Each structure stands twice: as C-alpha cells, then as structure tokens.
Amino acid sequence: MRIAPLFLASTCMLTWASHAEAQEVRRQVQVADLQLRAAATMDTVAQDLAALDAGNSRIVESAQGLAAMYAELSAGIAELASLAERMAGEVSDRGAARQLRQLTTAVDGLQQKMLDMNMQFLALQNQMQMESRQFNAVSNALKVRHDAAMSAIRNMK
C-alpha cells in the first residue's frame, strides 16, 4: 500500500516535469519564430531603405546636373547681355540694329529658359525634400518595429 502513493507521487512529478519541459520547448519555438519573422522584416526593411537610397541618389545626381546647367546658362546670359550693351553703343546702321534686336530677343529667350530651369530646380528640390521625409518616416517606423520585436524576444527568454 505504501508503494501506490509513492508511485502516484512520482507519476505526478514526472507529468509535471514533462509539462514544464513542453512549455519550455514551446517557448523556445516561439522565440525562434519571432527571430525568423524579425529577420525577415529586417530584410524587407533593408530592401526598402536601399530602394529609397537609390532614388535619393538619382535625385541628387539630377540636381547636380541641373545646377551645372543653370550655372552655364547664367554665364551665357551674362555674356550675351554685356555683348548687347556694347553693340548698342556701336549701332550706326540698320543691319546692326536688326542684329541687336535679334540678340536682345535671344537674351530674352535665354532668360525665359533660365526661369523655366529655376522652376524645374525648385520642383526637384521639393521632390528631394519629399523623398527625405519618406526616408525618415520609414526609418523611424522600422526602428520602432525592430525595437518592439527585440523587446518581445527578450521578454520571451
């Protein structure tokens, strides 16, 4: 009769130990699953950030090219304007006056192109600012997601 309670107690202890071990295994599986999902999320985040960075690089290159063209156009306009002023002082016949009018028209056209380029440059700057804001928003959201996943993993351990 003494063996039955002892057997019952040992069976309960073994059952309890196997239950605790099963819970530990389940918890380890959950931690591993969270780690895999966190790694997949980080891979996605890295790809998104790389795409944003590539877009930003293209915009910066375009802005630099546009700035160089703008500087070249500004120099050309200044040169034409000074040439027109010199010619205005030297005008003595009709042919020269006609050439001066053509030159003045060309200068006006270049100034209009410069204004158009200014507008394009402003649009490009706005696009760069928008890309920068998107990059910061995605970066902050991903950092929060990463921190939450890491704290969940730490709490599971």
C-alpha positions as YAML, in Angstrom:
chain: A
units: angstrom
residues:
- id: 1
  name: MET
  ca: [0.00, 0.00, 0.00]
- id: 2
  name: ARG
  ca: [2.85, 2.34, 0.55]
- id: 3
  name: ILE
  ca: [4.03, 1.84, -2.98]
- id: 4
  name: ALA
  ca: [0.81, 3.15, -4.56]
- id: 5
  name: PRO
  ca: [1.05, 6.68, -3.08]
- id: 6
  name: LEU
  ca: [4.75, 6.78, -3.86]
- id: 7
  name: PHE
  ca: [4.08, 5.61, -7.41]
- id: 8
  name: LEU
  ca: [1.29, 8.15, -7.77]
- id: 9
  name: ALA
  ca: [3.53, 10.96, -6.45]
- id: 10
  name: SER
  ca: [6.39, 10.01, -8.79]
- id: 11
  name: THR
  ca: [3.98, 9.80, -11.74]
- id: 12
  name: CYS
  ca: [2.64, 13.28, -10.91]
- id: 13
  name: MET
  ca: [6.16, 14.66, -10.63]
- id: 14
  name: LEU
  ca: [7.16, 13.14, -13.98]
- id: 15
  name: THR
  ca: [4.00, 14.50, -15.59]
- id: 16
  name: TRP
  ca: [4.62, 17.93, -14.11]
- id: 17
  name: ALA
  ca: [8.28, 17.86, -15.25]
- id: 18
  name: SER
  ca: [7.34, 16.80, -18.77]
- id: 19
  name: HIS
  ca: [4.66, 19.52, -18.87]
- id: 20
  name: ALA
  ca: [7.19, 22.16, -17.78]
- id: 21
  name: GLU
  ca: [9.66, 20.85, -20.34]
- id: 22
  name: ALA
  ca: [7.00, 21.01, -23.07]
- id: 23
  name: GLN
  ca: [6.20, 24.60, -22.10]
- id: 24
  name: GLU
  ca: [9.90, 25.47, -22.31]
- id: 25
  name: VAL
  ca: [10.13, 23.84, -25.76]
- id: 26
  name: ARG
  ca: [7.03, 25.77, -26.91]
- id: 27
  name: ARG
  ca: [8.52, 29.00, -25.62]
- id: 28
  name: GLN
  ca: [11.80, 28.30, -27.42]
- id: 29
  name: VAL
  ca: [9.87, 27.59, -30.63]
- id: 30
  name: GLN
  ca: [8.01, 30.89, -30.22]
- id: 31
  name: VAL
  ca: [11.29, 32.74, -29.70]
- id: 32
  name: ALA
  ca: [12.78, 31.09, -32.78]
- id: 33
  name: ASP
  ca: [9.65, 32.00, -34.79]
- id: 34
  name: LEU
  ca: [9.85, 35.61, -33.61]
- id: 35
  name: GLN
  ca: [13.52, 35.74, -34.51]
- id: 36
  name: LEU
  ca: [12.78, 34.44, -38.02]
- id: 37
  name: ARG
  ca: [9.99, 36.96, -38.51]
- id: 38
  name: ALA
  ca: [12.20, 39.76, -37.18]
- id: 39
  name: ALA
  ca: [14.97, 38.74, -39.58]
- id: 40
  name: ALA
  ca: [12.51, 38.66, -42.50]
- id: 41
  name: THR
  ca: [11.19, 42.07, -41.50]
- id: 42
  name: MET
  ca: [14.70, 43.47, -41.28]
- id: 43
  name: ASP
  ca: [15.48, 42.08, -44.76]
- id: 44
  name: THR
  ca: [12.38, 43.80, -46.13]
- id: 45
  name: VAL
  ca: [13.33, 46.98, -44.35]
- id: 46
  name: ALA
  ca: [16.84, 46.83, -45.74]
- id: 47
  name: GLN
  ca: [15.47, 46.41, -49.27]
- id: 48
  name: ASP
  ca: [13.07, 49.34, -48.82]
- id: 49
  name: LEU
  ca: [15.82, 51.55, -47.45]
- id: 50
  name: ALA
  ca: [18.13, 50.56, -50.31]
- id: 51
  name: ALA
  ca: [15.41, 51.46, -52.85]
- id: 52
  name: LEU
  ca: [14.84, 54.83, -51.16]
- id: 53
  name: ASP
  ca: [18.58, 55.47, -51.06]
- id: 54
  name: ALA
  ca: [18.92, 54.65, -54.77]
- id: 55
  name: GLY
  ca: [16.06, 57.03, -55.61]
- id: 56
  name: ASN
  ca: [17.59, 59.73, -53.48]
- id: 57
  name: SER
  ca: [20.97, 59.26, -55.20]
- id: 58
  name: ARG
  ca: [19.33, 59.65, -58.63]
- id: 59
  name: ILE
  ca: [17.61, 62.83, -57.50]
- id: 60
  name: VAL
  ca: [20.86, 64.25, -56.10]
- id: 61
  name: GLU
  ca: [22.67, 63.49, -59.37]
- id: 62
  name: SER
  ca: [19.88, 65.17, -61.33]
- id: 63
  name: ALA
  ca: [20.03, 68.21, -59.06]
- id: 64
  name: GLN
  ca: [23.78, 68.49, -59.50]
- id: 65
  name: GLY
  ca: [23.45, 68.25, -63.29]
- id: 66
  name: LEU
  ca: [20.70, 70.84, -63.28]
- id: 67
  name: ALA
  ca: [22.78, 73.17, -61.10]
- id: 68
  name: ALA
  ca: [25.72, 72.86, -63.52]
- id: 69
  name: MET
  ca: [23.45, 73.62, -66.49]
- id: 70
  name: TYR
  ca: [21.97, 76.55, -64.60]
- id: 71
  name: ALA
  ca: [25.42, 77.99, -63.87]
- id: 72
  name: GLU
  ca: [26.42, 77.58, -67.53]
- id: 73
  name: LEU
  ca: [23.21, 79.22, -68.73]
- id: 74
  name: SER
  ca: [23.64, 82.11, -66.29]
- id: 75
  name: ALA
  ca: [27.19, 82.72, -67.56]
- id: 76
  name: GLY
  ca: [25.95, 82.66, -71.17]
- id: 77
  name: ILE
  ca: [23.19, 85.14, -70.41]
- id: 78
  name: ALA
  ca: [25.60, 87.49, -68.67]
- id: 79
  name: GLU
  ca: [27.97, 87.31, -71.62]
- id: 80
  name: LEU
  ca: [25.18, 87.98, -74.13]
- id: 81
  name: ALA
  ca: [23.86, 90.87, -72.08]
- id: 82
  name: SER
  ca: [27.28, 92.54, -71.97]
- id: 83
  name: LEU
  ca: [27.71, 91.96, -75.70]
- id: 84
  name: ALA
  ca: [24.29, 93.51, -76.39]
- id: 85
  name: GLU
  ca: [25.20, 96.56, -74.30]
- id: 86
  name: ARG
  ca: [28.45, 97.00, -76.23]
- id: 87
  name: MET
  ca: [26.67, 96.65, -79.53]
- id: 88
  name: ALA
  ca: [24.00, 99.16, -78.50]
- id: 89
  name: GLY
  ca: [26.73, 101.78, -78.10]
- id: 90
  name: GLU
  ca: [28.16, 100.98, -81.54]
- id: 91
  name: VAL
  ca: [24.93, 100.84, -83.58]
- id: 92
  name: SER
  ca: [25.20, 103.02, -86.67]
- id: 93
  name: ASP
  ca: [23.25, 101.29, -89.42]
- id: 94
  name: ARG
  ca: [20.06, 99.30, -89.94]
- id: 95
  name: GLY
  ca: [21.76, 95.90, -90.22]
- id: 96
  name: ALA
  ca: [23.44, 96.36, -86.86]
- id: 97
  name: ALA
  ca: [20.17, 97.50, -85.30]
- id: 98
  name: ARG
  ca: [18.45, 94.39, -86.63]
- id: 99
  name: GLN
  ca: [21.23, 92.20, -85.23]
- id: 100
  name: LEU
  ca: [20.92, 93.98, -81.90]
- id: 101
  name: ARG
  ca: [17.18, 93.25, -81.82]
- id: 102
  name: GLN
  ca: [17.88, 89.60, -82.61]
- id: 103
  name: LEU
  ca: [20.48, 89.47, -79.89]
- id: 104
  name: THR
  ca: [18.11, 91.10, -77.42]
- id: 105
  name: THR
  ca: [15.42, 88.59, -78.38]
- id: 106
  name: ALA
  ca: [17.90, 85.75, -77.87]
- id: 107
  name: VAL
  ca: [18.85, 87.12, -74.46]
- id: 108
  name: ASP
  ca: [15.18, 87.36, -73.52]
- id: 109
  name: GLY
  ca: [14.66, 83.77, -74.66]
- id: 110
  name: LEU
  ca: [17.62, 82.63, -72.57]
- id: 111
  name: GLN
  ca: [16.27, 84.48, -69.56]
- id: 112
  name: GLN
  ca: [12.92, 82.72, -70.04]
- id: 113
  name: LYS
  ca: [14.73, 79.37, -70.24]
- id: 114
  name: MET
  ca: [16.57, 80.29, -67.05]
- id: 115
  name: LEU
  ca: [13.26, 80.98, -65.32]
- id: 116
  name: ASP
  ca: [11.94, 77.64, -66.55]
- id: 117
  name: MET
  ca: [15.06, 75.93, -65.21]
- id: 118
  name: ASN
  ca: [14.56, 77.70, -61.88]
- id: 119
  name: MET
  ca: [11.07, 76.23, -61.71]
- id: 120
  name: GLN
  ca: [12.39, 72.76, -62.55]
- id: 121
  name: PHE
  ca: [15.09, 73.14, -59.93]
- id: 122
  name: LEU
  ca: [12.51, 74.12, -57.31]
- id: 123
  name: ALA
  ca: [10.38, 71.11, -58.27]
- id: 124
  name: LEU
  ca: [13.44, 68.89, -57.92]
- id: 125
  name: GLN
  ca: [14.22, 70.35, -54.51]
- id: 126
  name: ASN
  ca: [10.65, 69.70, -53.40]
- id: 127
  name: GLN
  ca: [10.91, 66.12, -54.64]
- id: 128
  name: MET
  ca: [14.16, 65.65, -52.72]
- id: 129
  name: GLN
  ca: [12.56, 67.00, -49.55]
- id: 130
  name: MET
  ca: [9.61, 64.65, -50.03]
- id: 131
  name: GLU
  ca: [11.97, 61.68, -50.52]
- id: 132
  name: SER
  ca: [13.88, 62.71, -47.41]
- id: 133
  name: ARG
  ca: [10.67, 62.89, -45.37]
- id: 134
  name: GLN
  ca: [9.60, 59.47, -46.65]
- id: 135
  name: PHE
  ca: [13.01, 58.03, -45.85]
- id: 136
  name: ASN
  ca: [12.86, 59.41, -42.31]
- id: 137
  name: ALA
  ca: [9.30, 58.17, -41.79]
- id: 138
  name: VAL
  ca: [10.13, 54.66, -42.99]
- id: 139
  name: SER
  ca: [13.33, 54.62, -40.99]
- id: 140
  name: ASN
  ca: [11.57, 55.68, -37.79]
- id: 141
  name: ALA
  ca: [8.72, 53.21, -38.27]
- id: 142
  name: LEU
  ca: [11.14, 50.38, -38.91]
- id: 143
  name: LYS
  ca: [13.20, 51.29, -35.87]
- id: 144
  name: VAL
  ca: [10.09, 51.18, -33.71]
- id: 145
  name: ARG
  ca: [9.09, 47.82, -35.21]
- id: 146
  name: HIS
  ca: [12.59, 46.45, -34.66]
- id: 147
  name: ASP
  ca: [12.70, 47.66, -31.06]
- id: 148
  name: ALA
  ca: [9.29, 46.12, -30.38]
- id: 149
  name: ALA
  ca: [10.37, 42.79, -31.88]
- id: 150
  name: MET
  ca: [13.60, 42.81, -29.90]
- id: 151
  name: SER
  ca: [11.81, 43.57, -26.64]
- id: 152
  name: ALA
  ca: [9.30, 40.78, -27.37]
- id: 153
  name: ILE
  ca: [12.16, 38.38, -27.97]
- id: 154
  name: ARG
  ca: [13.91, 39.48, -24.79]
- id: 155
  name: ASN
  ca: [10.69, 39.06, -22.80]
- id: 156
  name: MET
  ca: [10.21, 35.53, -24.17]
- id: 157
  name: LYS
  ca: [13.60, 34.43, -22.88]
...
